[in-house]
Amino acid sequence: MEETYLLNVEGVKKKILHGGRGELPKLQDGSKFTFHFQTLKDDFERTVIDDSREAGMPMEIIVGKMFKLEIWETLLSSMRIGEVAEFWCDAIHTGMYALVSRGMRRIAEGRDPLEGQKHRCGMGNMFDYHSTGYDDLDELQRTPQPLIFIMELFRVEDPSAYKRDTWAMSKEEKLAAVPVLHSEGNRLVLRREFAQAAAKYQEAVICLRNLQAKEKPWEDDWLKLESLVTPLVLNYCQCQLELGEYYEVLEHTTELLQKHKDNAKAYFKRAKAHAAVWNEREAREDFQRVAHLDPSMAAAVKKELKQLGERMRKKHVEDRKRYQGLFQPSQGLQAREERESRE
């Protein structure tokens, strides 16, 4: 039997459509809700705006992480596991729904949820502010109105029970995750699982970059984080060298050297990437910089230069043969024509 009652929140009514089990989950900062939802207009037809089942995967939100539609956290907190409930929410709670829905729809379409909001100015920003790119959501922005949310709660997980995405971690959690990810990456390298190792190093770098974004560049706290980033980027580049992703290495080492012009290891990895894609001049220049910056690497540089020279000589021989093969038939034809003309 349906049950209708008011939550202890102004402008919200709740109707239980299917009872849940157990007690209300105990929540803490970082707890994760997993649920399906359906959003309807409060009109005669109960027009459906969104349905997560059509997207093929349930929704997840994390307690205390500033989800734009704050009322959803309140609604879900009132539900038991397995419960299906319908919530009527006044317009004071639904003003951000159009923007939230826009992001979810773009993700479901495989698009950037921030597409159209970045790198715009002037009329572009004005247009983005007034249009979501979806007619029904534009209408909701123009005329804020009550909405109905039907939710089915599948599970609630404590922060320690699931692998948290980087964006959901606190500053302390990100700092604690970095050495763990670094160690896992090193272990995977020893097993020659370079793609998996690169992913670990990359995740650690993302944690640190997120923290750096909150600091003033080149001041003490920023520099401390940068000192942790550099070896991780170098490890990531080494994995990419092993995987044959040479242009990826060129991109990241060049970016690193723009900040740290005397990093011999970055020059060494960039030189190897240049050599792999036949950029002989750039490779030689970088190898020479390595020998100048770090004399202890002179033997390694000498070995790499020798290998580079051998590879380039072999390539020149192969190219010469290839070109000779292209031009030889025409030269033979020309000689035959000359003989015939003399006769």
Order of alpha helices (4+ residues) and beta strands (2+ residues): beta-beta-beta-beta-alpha-beta-alpha-beta-alpha-alpha-alpha-beta-alpha-alpha-alpha-alpha-alpha-alpha-alpha
